[in-house]
Each structure stands twice: as C-alpha cells, then as structure tokens.
Amino acid sequence: MTRHAWPYVAGLVTDAGAQIDINGGGYGLDIAAIHIGSDQVCMFHCGGMTFEAIMDHLESLATRYVEEGVVTDEVNGQEWSVE
C-alpha cells in the first residue's frame, strides 16, 4: 500500500479522476483548485504560498469534500453541499 503525504487529494485524483490546477486563474490571479470533470471540489487564492502550503490547504478542503460533501470556494466566499 502506498502512503501519500496528501491522501484525500491523491484519492480524488486516482479514484475520481480529479484535476488539480495551481496558478491557473488568469488575469493576474494565483488560484489553486480541484475539479472532477466540470464539478468543483475547492478553490482558493494561493499567491505567495509554498507548494507544501498549497497542497496542505488542498488536502484540508479535499478532506471536507470527501467526509462532509462540502464544496469550498474561498475565492468567491461560498460553500455548498453536494449531497
């Protein structure tokens, strides 16, 4: 069994085919996000963060998505349930 530093992110990518996008916001925005197809899992501003900090924050939001079914959009100050 492989151990991952960020197990929920790894699970979403491996099992659900999620895509991670870092610094892809355009218009001078630094945004990190996880999407599964066209469905958002999470999104937040990541300007000035280290890679490890970005991944740690992605992991905390991915954990919330998997365990609680909550999508977190910190860029727009929103969250909603997928259940």
C-alpha positions in Angstrom: 0.0 0.0 0.0 1.3 3.4 -1.0 1.3 6.2 1.6 0.6 9.6 0.3 1.5 12.9 2.0 -1.9 14.2 0.9 -4.2 11.1 0.9 -7.5 12.8 0.1 -6.1 14.7 -2.8 -4.4 11.5 -4.0 -7.6 9.6 -3.7 -9.6 12.2 -5.6 -7.1 12.2 -8.4 -6.6 8.5 -8.5 -10.1 7.2 -7.9 -12.3 10.0 -9.2 -10.1 11.4 -12.0 -9.9 14.8 -10.4 -7.7 17.6 -11.9 -5.5 19.9 -9.8 -4.9 23.4 -11.2 -2.4 25.7 -9.5 -1.9 29.3 -10.6 -4.4 28.9 -13.4 -6.7 31.7 -12.5 -5.5 34.1 -15.2 -5.9 37.9 -15.0 -3.0 38.0 -12.5 -4.8 35.7 -10.0 -3.0 32.9 -8.3 -5.6 30.2 -7.7 -5.4 26.6 -6.7 -8.4 24.3 -7.4 -9.5 20.8 -7.7 -12.2 19.8 -10.2 -13.8 16.5 -11.1 -14.9 17.0 -14.7 -16.9 20.2 -14.6 -17.7 19.9 -10.9 -15.7 22.0 -8.4 -14.3 20.4 -5.3 -12.4 23.5 -3.9 -10.8 26.8 -5.0 -8.7 29.3 -3.1 -6.1 32.1 -3.6 -2.6 30.7 -3.4 -0.4 33.7 -4.1 2.8 33.7 -2.1 2.2 30.2 -0.7 4.8 27.4 -0.9 4.0 24.2 -2.7 3.7 22.4 0.6 1.3 25.0 2.0 -0.8 24.9 -1.2 -1.0 21.1 -1.0 -1.8 21.1 2.7 -4.7 23.5 2.1 -5.9 21.5 -0.8 -5.8 18.4 1.4 -7.9 20.1 4.1 -10.5 21.2 1.6 -10.5 17.7 -0.1 -11.0 16.1 3.3 -14.0 18.3 3.8 -15.4 17.4 0.4 -14.9 13.6 0.9 -16.0 13.4 4.5 -18.8 16.1 4.6 -19.8 16.5 0.9 -18.9 20.3 1.1 -17.6 22.2 -1.9 -15.5 25.2 -0.8 -15.0 28.2 -3.0 -12.8 30.6 -0.9 -12.2 32.8 -4.0 -15.9 33.8 -4.0 -16.6 33.2 -0.3 -19.0 30.4 -0.9 -19.6 26.8 0.1 -22.3 24.3 -0.7 -23.3 20.7 -0.1 -23.1 18.1 -2.9 -25.4 15.7 -1.1 
